[in-house]
Amino acid sequence: MTSSLPEGQPATATIEPGLRHVTIEPSVLYFGTPVALISTLNPDGTANLAPMSSSWYLGNTVVLGFGDTGQTLPNLQRCPDLVINLPSAAQRAAVERLAPLTGRYPVPDDKRERFRYEPDKFRAAGLTEQPSDLVQAPRVAECPVQLEATVTGIHMAAEGGFAIVEARVLQVHVAADLVIPGTNYVDTGRWQPLFYVFRHYFSTGPDLGSNFRAEQ
């Protein structure tokens, strides 16, 4: 990210007094990304719903990372339709109810100790299916932001164990009370996304100011 400075004013680095670095080997690199609930279609036409936080966006493209032992990846390999549902902090409990569930049967060996098979994840999480406009996968009615999308590419990771999925966002649904009236802008003061940071849940803090490219 870049920042703008008044013309002629030099940029200066601010280093916290006493700051030093140590080398560590964290078990995960979840420094902080939004939680998403990914809805896809099972082979029998029912919906699968899976929480994840490995995603990033560029333009209308979203890049998603999925493990290869869950049900989401084979669903997307068969049918490219999906919805990226973004919960707010208010849906944290529902997200956590989904966390130990898998739609894969039988449960893969590496998941058996901590996961259980659940064919109806919407019911188990206490969430509601909502029909989509452009894709077959349903939306999550309780999620304030819903992105209908279609897969454009699947790349298996060189080291194995997961896949990188590229998808194109086709339509964006946002709760009316989060949209600035008369615009296409989300009210960032009201939107409270749920973040996943080293396997802990957080939401947003105080507004620290806008980027120089912000339009509102």
N, C-alpha and C positions, 0 to 999 in steps of 0.2 A: 504494500500500500504506500502511496506517495502522499506528501503533504505540501501545501503551498505556503510560502513565506513572502512577506513584503519585499519588493525589489531592492536589492542591495543589502539585505539583512542575511548574514551568514547562518548556515545551519550549525547548531551545536549539539553534541551528544550529551545526554544526561545519564550519568552512571551513579547508581545509588551508592552512597559511602559504605565501604566495607563489603560490597558485592563480590562474591567469588563463586566459581563454578566447580562442581565435582562431577566425576564420571559415574553414571549409574546404568543399570540394565533393567529398566521397568518391564513388567510382564506384558503390559499393553501400552499402546501409544495413543490413548484416548485423552488428548489434551483439551478437548471440548468441542463437540459437534452437536447439532440439533438431533433429537430423536425423531424418527419417522416410522410410521406403521405402513407396511407395504402390503397391499391387497392384490392377490392374483387368483387365477382360476385353477382349481384342482381338476384332474382328469374326469371326474364325475360331474363337473359343472358347479360344484359348491365352491365357496370362497375360502381361501387361506389368508391369514392375517399374521404378519410377522414384524416384530419390532427390530429396528436396526439404527445405527448411527454413523455408518461409514458411507458418507455421501458428500458430494460437492457439486456446485452449479456454475455453469458458464453459458451466458445467453439462455437459450431455450433447451440446452443440453444438461442433463443431470447424469453424474457418474456414481454408481452404487457398487458397494462391495458385499458379496454374499458368500457365506461358507458353502461348501459343496455337499454337506450332509443334511441340510435342511430341505424343506419342500419348495421354497420359493424359487430356487434356481431351476430345478426340472420343470416347474410350472412355466417359467419364462422361456425356457428352451422349446417348449411345446406351443405356447400361446404368448405372443408378445405384449399383451395388454396388462397394464398395471395402474394402480393409483398410489401416489406417494402422499399419504395423509400425515400432516404435521400437527401433533397434539400440542396443547398449551400446558402450562404447569398444572392446570386443574385436572388433567387426565393422567397424572403420574401414577395413581393407584391402578388404573386400567392397564397402563403400560407394564407395570410390574406383575400384574396378574397374567399377562401374556408371556412374560420373560421365560418361565420354565416350561413352556409348552412347545411341542413340535407337531407339525402336520405330516411328518414322515413316518410311515408304518411299513415294516417294524422300525422301532426306534433304533438308529445306528448305534453301534457298540460304544463309540466315544461319547454318546449322550445319555446312555441308560442310567447312569448314577444320579444325574441331576435334572433330567428332562422326562416328561411323560407325554404320550401321544394324546392329542385332542383334535377330533375332527371338526368341531364347531367352535372355533376360536372367538368369533363375535359373541356368542352366548357366554362362553367362559369368562370373557373380559368384561361383560356387561355393556357391550357396544352395539350399535345399530347399523345394519347395512342400508345404504342409500344408493339407488341406481345412478350410474354414470351416464353422461350424454354421448360420449364418443368411443368409449372402450367397454369391454364386457365385464371387467373386474368392478366390483362395487366400491363406493366411497364409504368412509366412516363418518356417519352423520354428526358425531360429537366433536370431530376435529375441526378447528376453525379454518384451517387451510387444507385444500385438497387439490392435488395436481394429477390430472388424467394424463397418461403418458403411454408411449409405445417403445419397445426395445428396438434399437438400431444396430446393436453389436454386443457380442458376448466374448470376452477374452479370458481364457483360463490362465491363472497365475503361473508363472514359470516355476515357482517353488511349490506349487500344489496347495490344496486345501481350501481354495476359494476362487471366485471368479469376479472379474470386473465387468459390470454391465453398463453400457451406454444406453440412454433412453432420451427420446425427444418429448418435451412437455407439449401437449396438444391444447389443453384448456386448464385455466386456473379458477378455482372457486375459493372465495374468502368470505368469512362471516361478515354480514352487513355492518355490524357495529365496529369492525376493525378497518373499514374503508373510509377514507376522508371523503365526505359527501361531494359529489360532482367530479370526482377524480378517479384515476386508476392507482392511487397510492394507498399503501397500507399505513395506518396510523401507528407509528413505531412506539408511541407512548402507551398504547393500549395492548399491543401484541406482546404476549408473554410466552415465547417458545420454551419448550422443555429441552434442556441441554444434558448431555451425558459426559461427565468428566471423571475419568479414572473409575468407572463403574459406580459413580454417585450421580444423583440428579440435582440439577440447579436450574434456575431461570435467570432472567436478565436483572441487572442492577441499575444504578442511576445512569441517565444519559450523559455520556462523556463528550458529546459534541458530534457534529456531522463531518463526513468526508467532503473534500472540496468539490466533488462531482455531484453531491446530493442536489436534487431538484426541488426539494421541499423540506 
